[in-house]
Amino acid sequence: MLHSFVFVWLSEMFLCIFSAANANTSTTFSGFLLLIGYMTCDAFTSNWQKELFNSYKISPVQAMCGVNLFSCLLTSVSLMQQGAFFESLVFMSQFPKFTFDCVILSFCSAFGQLFIYHTINVFGESTCKTNPMC
């Protein structure tokens, strides 16, 4: 697992250095720090997902359901704290085309997640990181 993490981190680090060499210097440093943080978290996430697949023998569908359930929970709590939960339901009832678009967008997103989880499960996290479609 560690060698995969190092491989992904180093390959993205070289990309970051190459991009920083050709960038505007006014925002390069802060962008560089943000990119390093993103790459570290991204490399950790795929390795952690592979470890979950191997240790707990979860399926890609179970992983997707867990992520989406947690996402829905966080969004609902945030809307309730802001007092906008019921307003959003009223908005959705007043504009059914918006609701339909949200459902279609969610379905397509879930379908794409299945492919990403399947790729990580079958081929490993390094393969997913080197494929720009993941």
C-alpha positions as CSV (number, residue, x, y, z in Angstrom):
1,M,0.0,0.0,0.0
2,L,2.8,2.4,0.8
3,H,4.5,2.0,-2.5
4,S,1.3,2.8,-4.3
5,F,0.8,5.9,-2.2
6,V,4.4,7.0,-2.9
7,F,4.0,6.3,-6.7
8,V,0.8,8.3,-7.0
9,W,2.1,11.2,-4.8
10,L,5.4,11.4,-6.8
11,S,3.7,11.2,-10.2
12,E,1.3,14.0,-9.2
13,M,4.2,16.0,-7.6
14,F,6.1,16.0,-10.9
15,L,3.0,17.3,-12.6
16,C,2.6,20.0,-10.0
17,I,6.3,21.1,-10.4
18,F,5.9,21.2,-14.2
19,S,2.7,23.3,-13.9
20,A,4.3,25.6,-11.4
21,A,7.3,26.3,-13.7
22,N,4.9,27.6,-16.4
23,A,2.5,29.6,-14.1
24,N,2.1,33.2,-13.1
25,T,4.2,33.9,-10.0
26,S,1.5,35.9,-8.2
27,T,-0.7,33.0,-7.3
28,T,1.8,30.1,-7.8
29,F,2.8,29.6,-4.2
30,S,-0.8,29.5,-2.7
31,G,-1.9,27.4,-5.7
32,F,1.0,25.1,-5.2
33,L,0.1,24.6,-1.5
34,L,-3.5,23.9,-2.3
35,L,-2.5,21.4,-5.0
36,I,-0.1,19.6,-2.7
37,G,-2.9,19.3,-0.1
38,Y,-5.3,18.1,-2.7
39,M,-2.9,15.5,-4.1
40,T,-2.1,14.2,-0.6
41,C,-5.7,13.8,0.3
42,D,-6.5,12.3,-3.1
43,A,-3.7,9.8,-2.9
44,F,-4.8,8.8,0.6
45,T,-8.4,8.4,-0.4
46,S,-7.8,5.9,-3.2
47,N,-5.4,3.9,-1.0
48,W,-7.9,3.9,1.8
49,Q,-10.7,2.7,-0.5
50,K,-8.5,-0.2,-1.7
51,E,-7.8,-1.1,1.9
52,L,-11.5,-1.1,2.7
53,F,-12.2,-3.3,-0.3
54,N,-9.4,-5.7,0.8
55,S,-10.0,-5.7,4.6
56,Y,-13.7,-5.6,4.9
57,K,-14.6,-7.2,1.5
58,I,-17.2,-4.5,0.7
59,S,-18.5,-4.2,-2.8
60,P,-18.4,-1.0,-4.9
61,V,-22.1,-0.6,-4.4
62,Q,-21.7,-0.7,-0.7
63,A,-19.0,1.9,-0.8
64,M,-21.0,4.2,-3.0
65,C,-24.1,3.9,-0.8
66,G,-22.0,4.8,2.3
67,V,-20.5,7.8,0.6
68,N,-23.8,9.0,-0.7
69,L,-25.7,8.4,2.5
70,F,-23.1,10.4,4.4
71,S,-23.3,13.2,1.8
72,C,-27.1,13.3,2.0
73,L,-26.9,13.4,5.8
74,L,-24.4,16.3,5.8
75,T,-26.4,18.3,3.3
76,S,-29.7,17.7,5.2
77,V,-28.1,18.8,8.5
78,S,-26.6,21.9,6.8
79,L,-30.0,22.9,5.3
80,M,-31.8,22.3,8.6
81,Q,-29.3,24.5,10.5
82,Q,-29.8,27.3,7.9
83,G,-33.6,26.9,8.1
84,A,-33.7,26.2,4.3
85,F,-34.6,22.5,4.3
86,F,-38.4,23.0,3.8
87,E,-37.8,25.9,1.5
88,S,-35.8,23.6,-0.8
89,L,-38.6,21.0,-0.7
90,V,-41.1,23.8,-1.7
91,F,-38.8,25.0,-4.5
92,M,-38.6,21.4,-5.8
93,S,-42.3,21.0,-5.7
94,Q,-42.8,24.3,-7.6
95,F,-40.3,23.5,-10.3
96,P,-40.7,19.8,-11.3
97,K,-38.3,20.2,-14.2
98,F,-35.6,21.2,-11.7
99,T,-36.4,18.1,-9.6
100,F,-36.2,15.9,-12.7
101,D,-32.8,17.4,-13.7
102,C,-31.5,16.7,-10.2
103,V,-32.7,13.1,-10.3
104,I,-31.0,12.6,-13.7
105,L,-27.8,14.3,-12.6
106,S,-27.7,12.1,-9.4
107,F,-28.3,8.9,-11.4
108,C,-25.5,9.8,-13.9
109,S,-23.2,10.6,-11.0
110,A,-23.9,7.4,-9.2
111,F,-23.3,5.4,-12.4
112,G,-19.9,7.1,-12.8
113,Q,-19.0,6.4,-9.2
114,L,-19.7,2.7,-9.8
115,F,-17.1,2.7,-12.6
116,I,-14.5,4.4,-10.4
117,Y,-15.1,2.1,-7.5
118,H,-15.0,-0.9,-9.8
119,T,-11.7,0.3,-11.3
120,I,-10.1,0.7,-7.9
121,N,-11.4,-2.7,-6.7
122,V,-10.2,-4.6,-9.8
123,F,-7.1,-2.8,-11.0
124,G,-5.9,-0.9,-7.9
125,E,-5.6,2.7,-7.0
126,S,-2.5,3.4,-9.1
127,T,-4.4,2.5,-12.3
128,C,-7.2,4.9,-11.4
129,K,-4.8,7.7,-10.7
130,T,-3.0,7.4,-14.0
131,N,-6.3,7.4,-15.9
132,P,-7.5,11.0,-16.3
133,M,-11.1,9.7,-16.5
134,C,-11.1,8.6,-12.9
